Amino acid sequence: MLLAVSFLLLSVGALGATPRFEVSGTVVVTEEALDVRVDVKNAGDAAASSLSVEGELFGERRQARFVAGLLPGRSASTHLLFPLAVPRAGVHALALLLEYPEEGPRDAAGNPPMASQRAYLLLALGGNAEPAVRIEAPELRLDTRGDLRLGLESTDGAPHRVRLRVLTARGVRAETPPMEVDVPARGRAAPVVTLMRSGAARGTRHGILVVAATIDGALERTTVATGVVEIAPTPAWMPSLNTPLFVLALVLLAAAAAIEVRRARGRGLC
């Protein structure tokens, strides 16, 4: 039985020629599992020599691989099978992590550097409901560690309690674990999530997902927002030396002035 046709918005962030994936899918109930078909299109301007797709739903993880990779403009499909038991009827987020090798020097074991992009599918399982909250996720400029200040507002004029989590791709890590947030009927909740740079190259941009799922009510109502984390470029070394160089110049000028005074005294001019 077809439960839902889901549409994906993919959060990406990169510089230069790179694969860029658009994803859609469907979910079908079989006798043995929830069968999620994931359709992936490479809408970027570079090929992915291989591609791994990992999905997480109800705390369960499943993975599939496109061993032959995906050329620009080409599409492919795979299936992720999850347990039939649905903890709660409603709309659920299937979080996806797409990983692929990128150009660069290999490590000691001969493995290429890996890049990743976040994506999601919204699955209506046993019921359908509009999002209960809206999420504002401002762009964050990150050096090593920074706080992402989110905004959550009710969409229907009723208070809600939601479970909030931030999902990152390779190179950026969420230090704050999933949390429960009370969203007022009017006004805004403003939770803060701490993010860490964990290997992301400087000067690059990375997509994140912010997922809020209601805890209250008969049906689960899920909202997903995308955000961007910009990794600060390498600090310029000259500005950091401005003050020491200025002090050194003053010292040298004072020393030169002292030498000239001594010479003048030696010649009987002072």
ZADO-1210 file (C-alpha; in nm, 4 decimals, padded with zeros to 6 digits):
<atoms>
<atom x="00.0000" y="00.0000" z="00.0000" code="MET" pos="1"/>
<atom x="00.1328" y="00.3415" z="-00.0906" code="LEU" pos="2"/>
<atom x="00.1370" y="00.5612" z="00.2184" code="LEU" pos="3"/>
<atom x="00.3054" y="00.8749" z="00.0983" code="ALA" pos="4"/>
<atom x="00.4851" y="01.0391" z="-00.1851" code="VAL" pos="5"/>
<atom x="00.7568" y="01.2397" z="-00.0201" code="SER" pos="6"/>
<atom x="00.9514" y="01.5314" z="-00.1540" code="PHE" pos="7"/>
<atom x="01.3008" y="01.6272" z="-00.0512" code="LEU" pos="8"/>
<atom x="01.4725" y="01.9551" z="00.0007" code="LEU" pos="9"/>
<atom x="01.8459" y="01.8992" z="00.0090" code="LEU" pos="10"/>
<atom x="02.0730" y="02.1171" z="00.2144" code="SER" pos="11"/>
<atom x="02.4140" y="02.1599" z="00.0580" code="VAL" pos="12"/>
<atom x="02.7185" y="02.3776" z="00.0936" code="GLY" pos="13"/>
<atom x="03.0353" y="02.3636" z="-00.1070" code="ALA" pos="14"/>
<atom x="03.2721" y="02.5632" z="-00.3229" code="LEU" pos="15"/>
<atom x="03.3745" y="02.4886" z="-00.6833" code="GLY" pos="16"/>
<atom x="03.2599" y="02.2004" z="-00.9015" code="ALA" pos="17"/>
<atom x="03.0853" y="01.9423" z="-00.6881" code="THR" pos="18"/>
<atom x="02.8051" y="01.6863" z="-00.6975" code="PRO" pos="19"/>
<atom x="02.4733" y="01.8265" z="-00.5774" code="ARG" pos="20"/>
<atom x="02.1951" y="01.5832" z="-00.5045" code="PHE" pos="21"/>
<atom x="01.8200" y="01.6214" z="-00.5356" code="GLU" pos="22"/>
<atom x="01.6180" y="01.3454" z="-00.3712" code="VAL" pos="23"/>
<atom x="01.2564" y="01.2339" z="-00.3758" code="SER" pos="24"/>
<atom x="01.0906" y="00.9063" z="-00.2835" code="GLY" pos="25"/>
<atom x="00.7955" y="00.6935" z="-00.1874" code="THR" pos="26"/>
<atom x="00.7208" y="00.4571" z="00.0995" code="VAL" pos="27"/>
<atom x="00.5254" y="00.1324" z="00.0690" code="VAL" pos="28"/>
<atom x="00.4170" y="-00.1134" z="00.3375" code="VAL" pos="29"/>
<atom x="00.5069" y="-00.4723" z="00.2525" code="THR" pos="30"/>
<atom x="00.4484" y="-00.7833" z="00.4608" code="GLU" pos="31"/>
<atom x="00.7956" y="-00.7553" z="00.6060" code="GLU" pos="32"/>
<atom x="00.8997" y="-00.3903" z="00.6199" code="ALA" pos="33"/>
<atom x="00.8472" y="-00.0261" z="00.5437" code="LEU" pos="34"/>
<atom x="01.0037" y="-00.0068" z="00.1997" code="ASP" pos="35"/>
<atom x="01.1332" y="00.3442" z="00.1303" code="VAL" pos="36"/>
<atom x="01.2441" y="00.4021" z="-00.2272" code="ARG" pos="37"/>
<atom x="01.4979" y="00.6840" z="-00.2472" code="VAL" pos="38"/>
<atom x="01.5437" y="00.8478" z="-00.5873" code="ASP" pos="39"/>
<atom x="01.8650" y="01.0470" z="-00.6245" code="VAL" pos="40"/>
<atom x="01.9584" y="01.2868" z="-00.9050" code="LYS" pos="41"/>
<atom x="02.2997" y="01.4455" z="-00.9393" code="ASN" pos="42"/>
<atom x="02.2108" y="01.8050" z="-01.0267" code="ALA" pos="43"/>
<atom x="02.5669" y="01.9264" z="-00.9756" code="GLY" pos="44"/>
<atom x="02.8476" y="01.9850" z="-01.2214" code="ASP" pos="45"/>
<atom x="03.0785" y="01.7028" z="-01.1111" code="ALA" pos="46"/>
<atom x="03.0419" y="01.3267" z="-01.0936" code="ALA" pos="47"/>
<atom x="03.0302" y="01.1226" z="-00.7742" code="ALA" pos="48"/>
<atom x="03.2588" y="00.8236" z="-00.8353" code="SER" pos="49"/>
<atom x="03.0619" y="00.6307" z="-00.5722" code="SER" pos="50"/>
<atom x="02.7770" y="00.7254" z="-00.3425" code="LEU" pos="51"/>
<atom x="02.6572" y="00.6026" z="-00.0037" code="SER" pos="52"/>
<atom x="02.3053" y="00.6792" z="00.1204" code="VAL" pos="53"/>
<atom x="02.2308" y="00.6328" z="00.4905" code="GLU" pos="54"/>
<atom x="01.8799" y="00.6775" z="00.6280" code="GLY" pos="55"/>
<atom x="01.7692" y="00.7098" z="00.9916" code="GLU" pos="56"/>
<atom x="01.4076" y="00.6526" z="01.0973" code="LEU" pos="57"/>
<atom x="01.2725" y="00.5717" z="01.4479" code="PHE" pos="58"/>
<atom x="01.6323" y="00.5389" z="01.5688" code="GLY" pos="59"/>
<atom x="01.7051" y="00.2679" z="01.3091" code="GLU" pos="60"/>
<atom x="01.9734" y="00.3170" z="01.0441" code="ARG" pos="61"/>
<atom x="01.9895" y="00.1612" z="00.6980" code="ARG" pos="62"/>
<atom x="02.2483" y="00.2100" z="00.4260" code="GLN" pos="63"/>
<atom x="02.2708" y="00.1555" z="00.0507" code="ALA" pos="64"/>
<atom x="02.5486" y="00.2206" z="-00.2005" code="ARG" pos="65"/>
<atom x="02.5670" y="00.3273" z="-00.5623" code="PHE" pos="66"/>
<atom x="02.8959" y="00.1542" z="-00.6382" code="VAL" pos="67"/>
<atom x="02.9128" y="00.2888" z="-00.9942" code="ALA" pos="68"/>
<atom x="02.8573" y="00.6434" z="-00.8737" code="GLY" pos="69"/>
<atom x="02.6394" y="00.9061" z="-01.0378" code="LEU" pos="70"/>
<atom x="02.7272" y="01.1303" z="-01.3323" code="LEU" pos="71"/>
<atom x="02.6011" y="01.4898" z="-01.3566" code="PRO" pos="72"/>
<atom x="02.2394" y="01.4974" z="-01.4704" code="GLY" pos="73"/>
<atom x="02.1853" y="01.1249" z="-01.4070" code="ARG" pos="74"/>
<atom x="01.9408" y="00.9631" z="-01.1625" code="SER" pos="75"/>
<atom x="01.9306" y="00.6331" z="-00.9749" code="ALA" pos="76"/>
<atom x="01.7130" y="00.4662" z="-00.7105" code="SER" pos="77"/>
<atom x="01.7676" y="00.2459" z="-00.4092" code="THR" pos="78"/>
<atom x="01.5549" y="00.0955" z="-00.1304" code="HIS" pos="79"/>
<atom x="01.5895" y="00.1295" z="00.2464" code="LEU" pos="80"/>
<atom x="01.3902" y="-00.1211" z="00.4533" code="LEU" pos="81"/>
<atom x="01.2751" y="-00.0300" z="00.8060" code="PHE" pos="82"/>
<atom x="01.0743" y="-00.2210" z="01.0698" code="PRO" pos="83"/>
<atom x="00.6963" y="-00.2190" z="01.0280" code="LEU" pos="84"/>
<atom x="00.6309" y="-00.0914" z="01.3801" code="ALA" pos="85"/>
<atom x="00.5521" y="00.2815" z="01.3723" code="VAL" pos="86"/>
<atom x="00.5834" y="00.4311" z="01.7235" code="PRO" pos="87"/>
<atom x="00.3279" y="00.7011" z="01.6514" code="ARG" pos="88"/>
<atom x="00.1019" y="00.7789" z="01.3568" code="ALA" pos="89"/>
<atom x="00.1703" y="01.0989" z="01.1669" code="GLY" pos="90"/>
<atom x="00.4411" y="01.2646" z="00.9614" code="VAL" pos="91"/>
<atom x="00.7970" y="01.1530" z="01.0302" code="HIS" pos="92"/>
<atom x="01.1311" y="01.2752" z="00.8967" code="ALA" pos="93"/>
<atom x="01.3598" y="01.0230" z="00.7324" code="LEU" pos="94"/>
<atom x="01.7010" y="01.1855" z="00.7752" code="ALA" pos="95"/>
<atom x="01.9453" y="01.1092" z="00.4962" code="LEU" pos="96"/>
<atom x="02.3218" y="01.1400" z="00.4780" code="LEU" pos="97"/>
<atom x="02.4796" y="01.1163" z="00.1324" code="LEU" pos="98"/>
<atom x="02.8554" y="01.0581" z="00.1281" code="GLU" pos="99"/>
<atom x="03.0956" y="01.0418" z="-00.1653" code="TYR" pos="100"/>
<atom x="03.4734" y="01.0600" z="-00.2250" code="PRO" pos="101"/>
<atom x="03.6245" y="01.3887" z="-00.3331" code="GLU" pos="102"/>
<atom x="03.9546" y="01.4876" z="-00.4867" code="GLU" pos="103"/>
<atom x="04.2523" y="01.5208" z="-00.2569" code="GLY" pos="104"/>
<atom x="04.5433" y="01.3282" z="-00.1068" code="PRO" pos="105"/>
<atom x="04.4631" y="00.9837" z="00.0316" code="ARG" pos="106"/>
<atom x="04.5256" y="00.8882" z="00.3929" code="ASP" pos="107"/>
<atom x="04.7811" y="00.6332" z="00.5151" code="ALA" pos="108"/>
<atom x="04.5365" y="00.3495" z="00.4443" code="ALA" pos="109"/>
<atom x="04.4824" y="00.4654" z="00.0885" code="GLY" pos="110"/>
<atom x="04.1335" y="00.6051" z="00.1478" code="ASN" pos="111"/>
<atom x="04.0282" y="00.9221" z="-00.0376" code="PRO" pos="112"/>
<atom x="03.8864" y="01.2217" z="00.1493" code="PRO" pos="113"/>
<atom x="03.5098" y="01.2041" z="00.1865" code="MET" pos="114"/>
<atom x="03.2432" y="01.4727" z="00.1490" code="ALA" pos="115"/>
<atom x="02.8796" y="01.4541" z="00.2551" code="SER" pos="116"/>
<atom x="02.5473" y="01.6301" z="00.2156" code="GLN" pos="117"/>
<atom x="02.2355" y="01.6192" z="00.4316" code="ARG" pos="118"/>
<atom x="01.8862" y="01.5543" z="00.2982" code="ALA" pos="119"/>
<atom x="01.5464" y="01.4367" z="00.4208" code="TYR" pos="120"/>
<atom x="01.2148" y="01.2835" z="00.3228" code="LEU" pos="121"/>
<atom x="00.8854" y="01.3474" z="00.5018" code="LEU" pos="122"/>
<atom x="00.6853" y="01.0262" z="00.5397" code="LEU" pos="123"/>
<atom x="00.3141" y="01.0216" z="00.6255" code="ALA" pos="124"/>
<atom x="00.2691" y="00.6953" z="00.8178" code="LEU" pos="125"/>
<atom x="-00.0797" y="00.6125" z="00.9434" code="GLY" pos="126"/>
<atom x="-00.1921" y="00.9742" z="00.9273" code="GLY" pos="127"/>
<atom x="-00.1127" y="01.3111" z="00.7772" code="ASN" pos="128"/>
<atom x="-00.0900" y="01.6482" z="00.9503" code="ALA" pos="129"/>
<atom x="00.0418" y="01.9924" z="00.8730" code="GLU" pos="130"/>
<atom x="00.3520" y="02.1167" z="01.0618" code="PRO" pos="131"/>
<atom x="00.2706" y="02.2495" z="01.4090" code="ALA" pos="132"/>
<atom x="00.5644" y="02.4909" z="01.4256" code="VAL" pos="133"/>
<atom x="00.7800" y="02.6940" z="01.1935" code="ARG" pos="134"/>
<atom x="01.1567" y="02.7113" z="01.2350" code="ILE" pos="135"/>
<atom x="01.3942" y="02.9975" z="01.1690" code="GLU" pos="136"/>
<atom x="01.7550" y="02.8853" z="01.1312" code="ALA" pos="137"/>
<atom x="01.9874" y="03.1811" z="01.0614" code="PRO" pos="138"/>
<atom x="02.3181" y="03.1341" z="00.8854" code="GLU" pos="139"/>
<atom x="02.6036" y="03.0764" z="01.1278" code="LEU" pos="140"/>
<atom x="02.9661" y="03.1771" z="01.0757" code="ARG" pos="141"/>
<atom x="03.1800" y="02.9255" z="01.2605" code="LEU" pos="142"/>
<atom x="03.5464" y="02.9426" z="01.3536" code="ASP" pos="143"/>
<atom x="03.5907" y="02.6561" z="01.5971" code="THR" pos="144"/>
<atom x="03.2799" y="02.6621" z="01.8160" code="ARG" pos="145"/>
<atom x="02.9621" y="02.8671" z="01.7953" code="GLY" pos="146"/>
<atom x="02.6011" y="02.8912" z="01.9094" code="ASP" pos="147"/>
<atom x="02.3165" y="02.8588" z="01.6601" code="LEU" pos="148"/>
<atom x="02.0186" y="03.0576" z="01.7917" code="ARG" pos="149"/>
<atom x="01.6982" y="02.9118" z="01.6508" code="LEU" pos="150"/>
<atom x="01.3477" y="03.0548" z="01.6455" code="GLY" pos="151"/>
<atom x="01.0356" y="02.8368" z="01.6836" code="LEU" pos="152"/>
<atom x="00.6788" y="02.9663" z="01.6481" code="GLU" pos="153"/>
<atom x="00.3402" y="02.7945" z="01.6528" code="SER" pos="154"/>
<atom x="00.1629" y="02.7757" z="01.3169" code="THR" pos="155"/>
<atom x="-00.1895" y="02.7178" z="01.4523" code="ASP" pos="156"/>
<atom x="-00.2128" y="02.9468" z="01.7559" code="GLY" pos="157"/>
<atom x="-00.1807" y="02.6597" z="02.0035" code="ALA" pos="158"/>
<atom x="00.1110" y="02.5760" z="02.2329" code="PRO" pos="159"/>
<atom x="00.3205" y="02.2717" z="02.1446" code="HIS" pos="160"/>
<atom x="00.5985" y="02.0657" z="02.2917" code="ARG" pos="161"/>
<atom x="00.8474" y="01.9434" z="02.0337" code="VAL" pos="162"/>
<atom x="01.1590" y="01.7325" z="02.0214" code="ARG" pos="163"/>
<atom x="01.4288" y="01.9341" z="01.8485" code="LEU" pos="164"/>
<atom x="01.7487" y="01.8098" z="01.6889" code="ARG" pos="165"/>
<atom x="02.0112" y="01.9492" z="01.4526" code="VAL" pos="166"/>
<atom x="02.1677" y="01.7170" z="01.1960" code="LEU" pos="167"/>
<atom x="02.5020" y="01.8000" z="01.0375" code="THR" pos="168"/>
<atom x="02.7134" y="01.6577" z="00.7594" code="ALA" pos="169"/>
<atom x="03.0774" y="01.5518" z="00.7750" code="ARG" pos="170"/>
<atom x="03.3114" y="01.8198" z="00.9123" code="GLY" pos="171"/>
<atom x="03.0629" y="01.9918" z="01.1471" code="VAL" pos="172"/>
<atom x="02.9293" y="01.8444" z="01.4717" code="ARG" pos="173"/>
<atom x="02.6320" y="01.9325" z="01.6927" code="ALA" pos="174"/>
<atom x="02.7504" y="01.9364" z="02.0541" code="GLU" pos="175"/>
<atom x="02.3992" y="01.9879" z="02.1940" code="THR" pos="176"/>
<atom x="02.1953" y="01.6634" z="02.2132" code="PRO" pos="177"/>
<atom x="01.8286" y="01.6483" z="02.1050" code="PRO" pos="178"/>
<atom x="01.6125" y="01.8534" z="02.3396" code="MET" pos="179"/>
<atom x="01.2465" y="01.9099" z="02.4232" code="GLU" pos="180"/>
<atom x="01.1249" y="02.2650" z="02.3637" code="VAL" pos="181"/>
<atom x="00.7988" y="02.4313" z="02.4701" code="ASP" pos="182"/>
<atom x="00.6658" y="02.6522" z="02.1905" code="VAL" pos="183"/>
<atom x="00.4100" y="02.9100" z="02.3119" code="PRO" pos="184"/>
<atom x="00.0785" y="02.9763" z="02.1399" code="ALA" pos="185"/>
<atom x="00.2032" y="03.3267" z="02.0672" code="ARG" pos="186"/>
<atom x="00.5561" y="03.4510" z="02.0599" code="GLY" pos="187"/>
<atom x="00.8683" y="03.2522" z="02.0054" code="ARG" pos="188"/>
<atom x="01.0867" y="02.9903" z="02.1676" code="ALA" pos="189"/>
<atom x="01.4581" y="03.0528" z="02.1172" code="ALA" pos="190"/>
<atom x="01.6628" y="02.7386" z="02.1852" code="PRO" pos="191"/>
<atom x="02.0394" y="02.7465" z="02.1338" code="VAL" pos="192"/>
<atom x="02.2405" y="02.4633" z="01.9786" code="VAL" pos="193"/>
<atom x="02.6200" y="02.4572" z="01.9988" code="THR" pos="194"/>
<atom x="02.8038" y="02.3526" z="01.6823" code="LEU" pos="195"/>
<atom x="03.1702" y="02.2558" z="01.6478" code="MET" pos="196"/>
<atom x="03.4013" y="02.2527" z="01.3501" code="ARG" pos="197"/>
<atom x="03.5367" y="01.8989" z="01.3304" code="SER" pos="198"/>
<atom x="03.7505" y="01.8830" z="01.0197" code="GLY" pos="199"/>
<atom x="03.5601" y="02.1033" z="00.7761" code="ALA" pos="200"/>
<atom x="03.7948" y="02.2984" z="00.5507" code="ALA" pos="201"/>
<atom x="03.8148" y="02.6700" z="00.6151" code="ARG" pos="202"/>
<atom x="03.6279" y="02.8945" z="00.3759" code="GLY" pos="203"/>
<atom x="03.3628" y="02.6296" z="00.2953" code="THR" pos="204"/>
<atom x="02.9861" y="02.6254" z="00.3494" code="ARG" pos="205"/>
<atom x="02.7886" y="02.3317" z="00.4881" code="HIS" pos="206"/>
<atom x="02.4186" y="02.2511" z="00.5024" code="GLY" pos="207"/>
<atom x="02.2413" y="02.1410" z="00.8195" code="ILE" pos="208"/>
<atom x="01.8911" y="02.0156" z="00.8988" code="LEU" pos="209"/>
<atom x="01.6825" y="02.1341" z="01.1938" code="VAL" pos="210"/>
<atom x="01.4048" y="01.8870" z="01.2786" code="VAL" pos="211"/>
<atom x="01.1170" y="01.9552" z="01.5196" code="ALA" pos="212"/>
<atom x="00.8566" y="01.6815" z="01.5876" code="ALA" pos="213"/>
<atom x="00.5601" y="01.7313" z="01.8185" code="THR" pos="214"/>
<atom x="00.5309" y="01.5276" z="02.1351" code="ILE" pos="215"/>
<atom x="00.1777" y="01.6452" z="02.2149" code="ASP" pos="216"/>
<atom x="-00.1376" y="01.5679" z="02.0141" code="GLY" pos="217"/>
<atom x="-00.2789" y="01.2564" z="01.8517" code="ALA" pos="218"/>
<atom x="-00.0552" y="01.2714" z="01.5424" code="LEU" pos="219"/>
<atom x="00.3138" y="01.3412" z="01.5047" code="GLU" pos="220"/>
<atom x="00.3642" y="01.6679" z="01.3176" code="ARG" pos="221"/>
<atom x="00.7129" y="01.7292" z="01.1858" code="THR" pos="222"/>
<atom x="00.8839" y="02.0415" z="01.0602" code="THR" pos="223"/>
<atom x="01.2231" y="02.0428" z="00.8891" code="VAL" pos="224"/>
<atom x="01.4223" y="02.3556" z="00.8096" code="ALA" pos="225"/>
<atom x="01.7564" y="02.3859" z="00.6359" code="THR" pos="226"/>
<atom x="02.0392" y="02.6105" z="00.7422" code="GLY" pos="227"/>
<atom x="02.3931" y="02.6983" z="00.6391" code="VAL" pos="228"/>
<atom x="02.7127" y="02.6988" z="00.8414" code="VAL" pos="229"/>
<atom x="02.9983" y="02.8983" z="00.6937" code="GLU" pos="230"/>
<atom x="03.3437" y="02.8007" z="00.8128" code="ILE" pos="231"/>
<atom x="03.5587" y="03.1088" z="00.8710" code="ALA" pos="232"/>
<atom x="03.8610" y="03.1415" z="00.6407" code="PRO" pos="233"/>
<atom x="04.2142" y="03.0960" z="00.7666" code="THR" pos="234"/>
<atom x="04.3033" y="03.3983" z="00.9815" code="PRO" pos="235"/>
<atom x="04.5398" y="03.6374" z="00.8083" code="ALA" pos="236"/>
<atom x="04.8796" y="03.6355" z="00.9816" code="TRP" pos="237"/>
<atom x="04.9771" y="03.9939" z="00.9033" code="MET" pos="238"/>
<atom x="04.6998" y="04.1643" z="01.1083" code="PRO" pos="239"/>
<atom x="04.7991" y="03.9577" z="01.4085" code="SER" pos="240"/>
<atom x="05.1549" y="04.0902" z="01.3737" code="LEU" pos="241"/>
<atom x="05.0604" y="04.4554" z="01.3401" code="ASN" pos="242"/>
<atom x="05.0946" y="04.5380" z="01.7091" code="THR" pos="243"/>
<atom x="05.4225" y="04.3471" z="01.7684" code="PRO" pos="244"/>
<atom x="05.5770" y="04.5035" z="01.4568" code="LEU" pos="245"/>
<atom x="05.4699" y="04.8496" z="01.5665" code="PHE" pos="246"/>
<atom x="05.6272" y="04.7998" z="01.9097" code="VAL" pos="247"/>
<atom x="05.9438" y="04.6628" z="01.7487" code="LEU" pos="248"/>
<atom x="05.9650" y="04.9673" z="01.5199" code="ALA" pos="249"/>
<atom x="05.9369" y="05.2020" z="01.8190" code="LEU" pos="250"/>
<atom x="06.2107" y="05.0133" z="02.0004" code="VAL" pos="251"/>
<atom x="06.4397" y="05.0309" z="01.6971" code="LEU" pos="252"/>
<atom x="06.3739" y="05.4020" z="01.6527" code="LEU" pos="253"/>
<atom x="06.4500" y="05.4667" z="02.0189" code="ALA" pos="254"/>
<atom x="06.7714" y="05.2638" z="01.9932" code="ALA" pos="255"/>
<atom x="06.8761" y="05.4504" z="01.6798" code="ALA" pos="256"/>
<atom x="06.8039" y="05.7849" z="01.8493" code="ALA" pos="257"/>
<atom x="07.0117" y="05.6828" z="02.1526" code="ALA" pos="258"/>
<atom x="07.3053" y="05.5854" z="01.9300" code="ILE" pos="259"/>
<atom x="07.2921" y="05.9201" z="01.7493" code="GLU" pos="260"/>
<atom x="07.2876" y="06.1072" z="02.0813" code="VAL" pos="261"/>
<atom x="07.5970" y="05.9168" z="02.1996" code="ARG" pos="262"/>
<atom x="07.7779" y="05.9897" z="01.8749" code="ARG" pos="263"/>
<atom x="07.6917" y="06.3572" z="01.9016" code="ALA" pos="264"/>
<atom x="07.8252" y="06.3690" z="02.2591" code="ARG" pos="265"/>
<atom x="08.1432" y="06.1952" z="02.1457" code="GLY" pos="266"/>
<atom x="08.1983" y="06.4703" z="01.8894" code="ARG" pos="267"/>
<atom x="08.1286" y="06.7341" z="02.1494" code="GLY" pos="268"/>
<atom x="07.8101" y="06.8516" z="01.9846" code="LEU" pos="269"/>
<atom x="07.5910" y="06.7978" z="02.2878" code="CYS" pos="270"/>
</atoms>
